[in-house]
């Protein structure tokens, strides 16, 4: 912890800064809470896993569509 952080973190010394010291502490506290909540909601590894699963599903669906289109084209060629 450096000297600036000690000054802000210490309640006795924050009186030197008055309302600005209090405001700074509140902002720091909110920022820490937001960072903790954001990281806890969706871990990056989970996002990557979900994206990979979606890409795999999309790929298999596109293959099915291609097979269906191929069979439709073959049926059209036979009927002519």
N, CA, C and O atoms as a MOPAC input file, in Angstrom:
PM7 MOZYME 1SCF
protein

 N      0.86000 1    -1.16900 1     0.00000 1
 C      0.00000 1     0.00000 1     0.00000 1
 C      0.90300 1     1.22700 1     0.00000 1
 O      1.78100 1     1.33900 1     0.85500 1
 N      0.70800 1     2.14200 1    -0.93300 1
 C      1.55800 1     3.32400 1    -0.97000 1
 C      1.00500 1     4.42200 1    -0.05900 1
 O     -0.05200 1     4.25700 1     0.55100 1
 N      1.71800 1     5.52700 1     0.02400 1
 C      1.36200 1     6.59200 1     0.96800 1
 C     -0.02000 1     7.19300 1     0.66700 1
 O     -0.77800 1     7.50400 1     1.58600 1
 N     -0.34300 1     7.35400 1    -0.62900 1
 C     -1.65200 1     7.93500 1    -0.98000 1
 C     -2.78200 1     7.03900 1    -0.50700 1
 O     -3.77900 1     7.52300 1     0.02900 1
 N     -2.63200 1     5.71800 1    -0.70300 1
 C     -3.67100 1     4.79200 1    -0.27600 1
 C     -3.81700 1     4.79600 1     1.23800 1
 O     -4.93000 1     4.69200 1     1.75200 1
 N     -2.70400 1     4.91500 1     1.95700 1
 C     -2.76700 1     4.96600 1     3.41700 1
 C     -3.52600 1     6.20500 1     3.86700 1
 O     -4.31100 1     6.15100 1     4.81400 1
 N     -3.29200 1     7.30800 1     3.19200 1
 C     -3.96300 1     8.55300 1     3.56200 1
 C     -5.46100 1     8.43600 1     3.33900 1
 O     -6.25000 1     8.87800 1     4.17400 1
 N     -5.85900 1     7.84000 1     2.21500 1
 C     -7.28600 1     7.72500 1     1.90500 1
 C     -7.93500 1     6.66800 1     2.79100 1
 O     -9.07300 1     6.83700 1     3.22900 1
 N     -7.21100 1     5.57000 1     3.05800 1
 C     -7.78800 1     4.46400 1     3.81500 1
 C     -7.90300 1     4.77800 1     5.30000 1
 O     -8.76700 1     4.21800 1     5.97500 1
 N     -7.07000 1     5.64500 1     5.81900 1
 C     -7.07800 1     5.94800 1     7.24500 1
 C     -8.15500 1     6.97800 1     7.56900 1
 O     -8.10800 1     8.09300 1     7.05000 1
 N     -9.12900 1     6.63000 1     8.41900 1
 C    -10.21600 1     7.56600 1     8.73100 1
 C     -9.73700 1     8.85900 1     9.37700 1
 O    -10.28800 1     9.92500 1     9.10000 1
 N     -8.71400 1     8.78300 1    10.24000 1
 C     -8.22700 1     9.98500 1    10.90200 1
 C     -7.60200 1    10.95100 1     9.91500 1
 O     -7.81800 1    12.16000 1    10.00000 1
 N     -6.84200 1    10.43200 1     8.99700 1
 C     -6.15400 1    11.27800 1     8.03800 1
 C     -7.10200 1    11.79700 1     6.96500 1
 O     -6.82000 1    12.83100 1     6.36000 1
 N     -8.23000 1    11.10800 1     6.70400 1
 C     -9.14800 1    11.55500 1     5.66000 1
 C     -9.84300 1    12.85300 1     6.04000 1
 O    -10.42000 1    13.52500 1     5.18500 1
 N     -9.79100 1    13.20400 1     7.30400 1
 C    -10.39600 1    14.47100 1     7.72700 1
 C     -9.70200 1    15.64700 1     7.06800 1
 O    -10.29600 1    16.70800 1     6.88000 1
 N     -8.44500 1    15.44900 1     6.72200 1
 C     -7.70700 1    16.49900 1     6.03100 1
 C     -8.37000 1    16.80100 1     4.68800 1
 O     -8.34400 1    17.94000 1     4.22000 1
 N     -8.95000 1    15.80300 1     4.08500 1
 C     -9.56700 1    15.97000 1     2.78200 1
 C    -11.05800 1    16.27600 1     2.87700 1
 O    -11.67400 1    16.66000 1     1.88300 1
 N    -11.63200 1    16.11500 1     4.03400 1
 C    -13.03600 1    16.43300 1     4.24700 1
 C    -13.96000 1    15.58800 1     3.40300 1
 O    -13.80500 1    14.37100 1     3.30100 1
 N    -14.92500 1    16.25700 1     2.79900 1
 C    -15.94100 1    15.56900 1     1.99900 1
 C    -15.32900 1    14.86500 1     0.79800 1
 O    -15.81500 1    13.81400 1     0.38000 1
 N    -14.26000 1    15.44100 1     0.23800 1
 C    -13.62700 1    14.81100 1    -0.92400 1
 C    -13.01400 1    13.46000 1    -0.54700 1
 O    -13.04900 1    12.52300 1    -1.34500 1
 N    -12.45300 1    13.35300 1     0.66000 1
 C    -11.91200 1    12.07800 1     1.12100 1
 C    -12.99900 1    11.03000 1     1.24800 1
 O    -12.81400 1     9.87800 1     0.85600 1
 N    -14.12800 1    11.43300 1     1.79600 1
 C    -15.27800 1    10.52000 1     1.92600 1
 C    -15.77400 1    10.09300 1     0.54900 1
 O    -16.04400 1     8.91400 1     0.32200 1
 N    -15.89100 1    11.03200 1    -0.35200 1
 C    -16.36500 1    10.73900 1    -1.70900 1
 C    -15.42500 1     9.76400 1    -2.39900 1
 O    -15.86300 1     8.82300 1    -3.06000 1
 N    -14.13800 1     9.99800 1    -2.24100 1
 C    -13.15500 1     9.11700 1    -2.84700 1
 C    -13.26800 1     7.70000 1    -2.31600 1
 O    -13.21700 1     6.74300 1    -3.08900 1
 N    -13.42300 1     7.55300 1    -1.00200 1
 C    -13.58600 1     6.22600 1    -0.40400 1
 C    -14.84000 1     5.53900 1    -0.91300 1
 O    -14.81300 1     4.34300 1    -1.20500 1
 N    -15.93400 1     6.27100 1    -1.02500 1
 C    -17.18500 1     5.68800 1    -1.52100 1
 C    -17.04200 1     5.23100 1    -2.96900 1
 O    -17.51700 1     4.15700 1    -3.33800 1
 N    -16.38800 1     6.04800 1    -3.78300 1
 C    -16.18800 1     5.67800 1    -5.18400 1
 C    -15.31200 1     4.43500 1    -5.30800 1
 O    -15.58500 1     3.55500 1    -6.12500 1
 N    -14.26700 1     4.36800 1    -4.50000 1
 C    -13.41000 1     3.18400 1    -4.51100 1
 C    -14.18000 1     1.94000 1    -4.09000 1
 O    -14.02000 1     0.87000 1    -4.67700 1
 N    -15.00600 1     2.09000 1    -3.08000 1
 C    -15.79300 1     0.97000 1    -2.58000 1
 C    -16.76200 1     0.47700 1    -3.66100 1
 O    -16.89200 1    -0.72900 1    -3.87000 1
 N    -17.44000 1     1.39900 1    -4.34400 1
 C    -18.37600 1     1.03100 1    -5.40600 1
 C    -17.65700 1     0.34700 1    -6.55400 1
 O    -18.14700 1    -0.64000 1    -7.10400 1
 N    -16.49200 1     0.87300 1    -6.91600 1
 C    -15.73600 1     0.28200 1    -8.01500 1
 C    -15.31400 1    -1.14000 1    -7.68000 1
 O    -15.40600 1    -2.02700 1    -8.52800 1
 N    -14.85500 1    -1.36700 1    -6.46300 1
 C    -14.48000 1    -2.71400 1    -6.04400 1
 C    -15.67000 1    -3.66300 1    -6.08500 1
 O    -15.54000 1    -4.80100 1    -6.53600 1
 N    -16.82400 1    -3.20600 1    -5.61900 1
 C    -18.02800 1    -4.04200 1    -5.64100 1
 C    -18.43400 1    -4.37600 1    -7.06000 1
 O    -18.79200 1    -5.51800 1    -7.34800 1
 N    -18.38400 1    -3.39400 1    -7.95700 1
 C    -18.75100 1    -3.63500 1    -9.34800 1
 C    -17.80300 1    -4.62500 1    -9.99800 1
 O    -18.23800 1    -5.51700 1   -10.72700 1
 N    -16.50300 1    -4.47400 1    -9.73900 1
 C    -15.52700 1    -5.39900 1   -10.31100 1
 C    -15.73700 1    -6.81300 1    -9.79200 1
 O    -15.62800 1    -7.77200 1   -10.55700 1
 N    -16.03400 1    -6.95700 1    -8.51300 1
 C    -16.27600 1    -8.28100 1    -7.94900 1
 C    -17.52700 1    -8.90000 1    -8.54300 1
 O    -17.53400 1   -10.08900 1    -8.86000 1
 N    -18.59100 1    -8.11300 1    -8.70000 1
 C    -19.84100 1    -8.62600 1    -9.24800 1
 C    -19.68100 1    -9.00900 1   -10.71200 1
 O    -20.18700 1   -10.05000 1   -11.13100 1
 N    -18.99500 1    -8.19600 1   -11.49000 1
 C    -18.81600 1    -8.48400 1   -12.90800 1
 C    -18.03200 1    -9.77300 1   -13.11000 1
 O    -18.38900 1   -10.60100 1   -13.94800 1
 N    -16.97600 1    -9.93600 1   -12.34800 1
 C    -16.14600 1   -11.13200 1   -12.48800 1
 C    -16.90100 1   -12.37200 1   -12.02300 1
 O    -16.71000 1   -13.45400 1   -12.58000 1
 N    -17.74200 1   -12.23300 1   -11.02600 1
 C    -18.45300 1   -13.38400 1   -10.48200 1
 C    -19.61300 1   -13.81800 1   -11.37400 1
 O    -19.97800 1   -14.99400 1   -11.37000 1
 N    -20.19800 1   -12.89900 1   -12.13600 1
 C    -21.37500 1   -13.23100 1   -12.93100 1
 C    -21.06700 1   -14.24400 1   -14.02500 1
 O    -21.69400 1   -15.30200 1   -14.07900 1
 N    -20.10500 1   -13.93400 1   -14.90100 1
 C    -19.80300 1   -14.81900 1   -16.01700 1
 C    -18.29700 1   -14.90500 1   -16.18600 1
 O    -17.67600 1   -13.98500 1   -16.71800 1
 N    -17.70900 1   -15.99900 1   -15.74100 1
 C    -16.26900 1   -16.15600 1   -15.92600 1
 C    -15.91900 1   -16.26500 1   -17.40900 1
 O    -16.69400 1   -16.79700 1   -18.20400 1
 N    -14.77000 1   -15.76600 1   -17.76000 1
 C    -14.33600 1   -15.76000 1   -19.15900 1
 C    -14.27700 1   -17.17100 1   -19.73700 1
 O    -14.60300 1   -17.37200 1   -20.90700 1
 N    -13.87100 1   -18.13600 1   -18.94300 1
 C    -13.79600 1   -19.51900 1   -19.41500 1
 C    -15.18200 1   -20.03800 1   -19.79900 1
 O    -15.32500 1   -20.77600 1   -20.77400 1
 N    -16.19300 1   -19.65400 1   -19.03500 1
 C    -17.56000 1   -20.09100 1   -19.33100 1
 C    -18.04300 1   -19.46900 1   -20.64000 1
 O    -18.71700 1   -20.13100 1   -21.43000 1
 N    -17.70700 1   -18.21200 1   -20.87100 1
 C    -18.09500 1   -17.53800 1   -22.11500 1
 C    -17.45700 1   -18.24500 1   -23.30000 1
 O    -18.11600 1   -18.49200 1   -24.31000 1
 N    -16.17300 1   -18.57000 1   -23.17600 1
 C    -15.45900 1   -19.26500 1   -24.25100 1
 C    -16.07800 1   -20.62400 1   -24.51700 1
 O    -16.25000 1   -21.01800 1   -25.67100 1
 N    -16.41500 1   -21.34400 1   -23.45100 1
 C    -17.03300 1   -22.66800 1   -23.59700 1
 C    -18.38800 1   -22.54900 1   -24.29800 1
 O    -18.68400 1   -23.32100 1   -25.20900 1
 N    -19.20000 1   -21.59400 1   -23.87900 1
 C    -20.51100 1   -21.40600 1   -24.49800 1
 C    -20.37900 1   -21.03000 1   -25.97100 1
 O    -21.14400 1   -21.50800 1   -26.80800 1
 N    -19.41400 1   -20.17900 1   -26.28200 1
 C    -19.19900 1   -19.77500 1   -27.67000 1
 C    -18.78800 1   -20.97600 1   -28.50700 1
 O    -19.27400 1   -21.14500 1   -29.62500 1
 N    -17.90500 1   -21.80700 1   -27.98400 1
 C    -17.46100 1   -22.99900 1   -28.70400 1
 C    -18.62500 1   -23.95300 1   -28.94500 1
 O    -18.76300 1   -24.50800 1   -30.03500 1
 N    -19.45500 1   -24.14000 1   -27.93400 1
 C    -20.61900 1   -25.01300 1   -28.08700 1
 C    -21.58000 1   -24.47600 1   -29.14500 1
 O    -22.10900 1   -25.24100 1   -29.95100 1
 N    -21.80500 1   -23.17300 1   -29.14300 1
 C    -22.68300 1   -22.56500 1   -30.14000 1
 C    -22.11400 1   -22.72400 1   -31.54700 1
 O    -22.85000 1   -23.03600 1   -32.48300 1
 N    -20.81400 1   -22.51200 1   -31.69900 1
 C    -20.18100 1   -22.66100 1   -33.00900 1
 C    -20.30300 1   -24.09800 1   -33.51100 1
 O    -20.55000 1   -24.32000 1   -34.69600 1
 N    -20.13300 1   -25.07000 1   -32.62000 1
 C    -20.26400 1   -26.47600 1   -32.99300 1
 C    -21.69200 1   -26.78100 1   -33.43400 1
 O    -21.90800 1   -27.47400 1   -34.42900 1
 N    -22.65200 1   -26.26600 1   -32.69600 1
 C    -24.05800 1   -26.48500 1   -33.04100 1
 C    -24.40800 1   -25.83500 1   -34.38100 1
 O    -25.10600 1   -26.43200 1   -35.20000 1
 N    -23.92600 1   -24.62200 1   -34.60100 1
 C    -24.17300 1   -23.93100 1   -35.87100 1
 C    -23.56200 1   -24.71700 1   -37.02600 1
 O    -24.18400 1   -24.87300 1   -38.07600 1
 N    -22.33700 1   -25.21200 1   -36.82400 1
 C    -21.66000 1   -25.98200 1   -37.85800 1
 C    -22.45100 1   -27.23400 1   -38.23500 1
 O    -22.62400 1   -27.52800 1   -39.41800 1
 N    -22.92500 1   -27.96200 1   -37.24300 1
 C    -23.68900 1   -29.17800 1   -37.54100 1
 C    -25.01800 1   -28.85000 1   -38.22000 1
 O    -25.46300 1   -29.58900 1   -39.09800 1
 N    -25.64800 1   -27.75400 1   -37.82300 1
 C    -26.90200 1   -27.34100 1   -38.46400 1
 C    -26.67100 1   -26.96200 1   -39.92300 1
 O    -27.46500 1   -27.31100 1   -40.79600 1
 N    -25.57800 1   -26.24400 1   -40.17800 1
 C    -25.25400 1   -25.88100 1   -41.56500 1
 C    -24.97300 1   -27.11400 1   -42.41600 1
 O    -25.33100 1   -27.14700 1   -43.59400 1
 N    -24.33500 1   -28.13000 1   -41.83200 1
 C    -24.08600 1   -29.37600 1   -42.56200 1
 C    -25.40000 1   -30.06500 1   -42.90900 1
 O    -25.56800 1   -30.57800 1   -44.01600 1
 N    -26.32400 1   -30.07400 1   -41.96500 1
 C    -27.63700 1   -30.66900 1   -42.22400 1
 C    -28.35200 1   -29.92800 1   -43.34700 1
 O    -28.93500 1   -30.55200 1   -44.23400 1
 N    -28.30800 1   -28.61800 1   -43.31100 1
 C    -28.94900 1   -27.80700 1   -44.35200 1
 C    -28.32200 1   -28.11300 1   -45.71000 1
 O    -29.03200 1   -28.25400 1   -46.70600 1
 N    -26.99700 1   -28.21600 1   -45.75200 1
 C    -26.31700 1   -28.52100 1   -47.01400 1
 C    -26.73800 1   -29.88200 1   -47.54900 1
 O    -26.94700 1   -30.03700 1   -48.75200 1
 N    -26.86300 1   -30.86800 1   -46.66700 1
 C    -27.29700 1   -32.20000 1   -47.09000 1
 C    -28.72500 1   -32.17100 1   -47.63300 1
 O    -29.02700 1   -32.81300 1   -48.63900 1
 N    -29.58600 1   -31.43200 1   -46.96900 1
 C    -30.98000 1   -31.31800 1   -47.43100 1
 C    -31.03200 1   -30.63200 1   -48.78700 1
 O    -31.75800 1   -31.07400 1   -49.67800 1
 N    -30.26900 1   -29.55500 1   -48.95100 1
 C    -30.23800 1   -28.85400 1   -50.24300 1
 C    -29.70600 1   -29.77200 1   -51.34400 1
 O    -30.21700 1   -29.77100 1   -52.46400 1
 N    -28.69000 1   -30.54600 1   -51.02100 1
 C    -28.12000 1   -31.47400 1   -51.99200 1
 C    -29.15200 1   -32.50900 1   -52.42400 1
 O    -29.28400 1   -32.80300 1   -53.61300 1
 N    -29.88500 1   -33.06300 1   -51.45500 1
 C    -30.89800 1   -34.06300 1   -51.81400 1
 C    -32.04500 1   -33.43300 1   -52.61200 1
 O    -32.60200 1   -34.07800 1   -53.50100 1
 N    -32.39900 1   -32.19700 1   -52.31100 1
 C    -33.44400 1   -31.50100 1   -53.07400 1
 C    -32.98300 1   -31.28400 1   -54.51400 1
 O    -33.74800 1   -31.51000 1   -55.45200 1
 N    -31.73600 1   -30.84700 1   -54.69200 1
 C    -31.21000 1   -30.64400 1   -56.04300 1
 C    -31.17400 1   -31.95300 1   -56.82500 1
 O    -31.50000 1   -31.96800 1   -58.01200 1
 N    -30.78400 1   -33.05100 1   -56.18100 1
 C    -30.76700 1   -34.34500 1   -56.84800 1
 C    -32.17600 1   -34.76100 1   -57.25000 1
 O    -32.38300 1   -35.30800 1   -58.33300 1
 N    -33.13300 1   -34.50200 1   -56.38400 1
 C    -34.53000 1   -34.83900 1   -56.70100 1
 C    -35.04900 1   -34.00000 1   -57.86400 1
 O    -35.79700 1   -34.50200 1   -58.70300 1
 N    -34.66700 1   -32.75000 1   -57.92200 1
 C    -35.09300 1   -31.87000 1   -59.02500 1
 C    -34.46900 1   -32.36800 1   -60.33500 1
 O    -35.14400 1   -32.38700 1   -61.36400 1
 N    -33.20800 1   -32.76700 1   -60.31300 1
 C    -32.54200 1   -33.27200 1   -61.51900 1
 C    -33.20500 1   -34.55500 1   -62.01300 1
 O    -33.34300 1   -34.75600 1   -63.22000 1
 N    -33.61800 1   -35.42600 1   -61.08700 1
 C    -34.28100 1   -36.68400 1   -61.47200 1
 C    -35.65500 1   -36.42000 1   -62.08500 1
 O    -36.06800 1   -37.10600 1   -63.01900 1
 N    -36.35400 1   -35.42400 1   -61.55200 1
 C    -37.71400 1   -35.17100 1   -62.03100 1
 C    -37.72500 1   -34.50200 1   -63.41400 1
 O    -38.75100 1   -34.54000 1   -64.09300 1
 N    -36.63200 1   -33.89900 1   -63.84400 1
 C    -36.56900 1   -33.26300 1   -65.16600 1
 C    -36.33000 1   -34.29900 1   -66.17000 1
 O    -36.24000 1   -33.99700 1   -67.36000 1

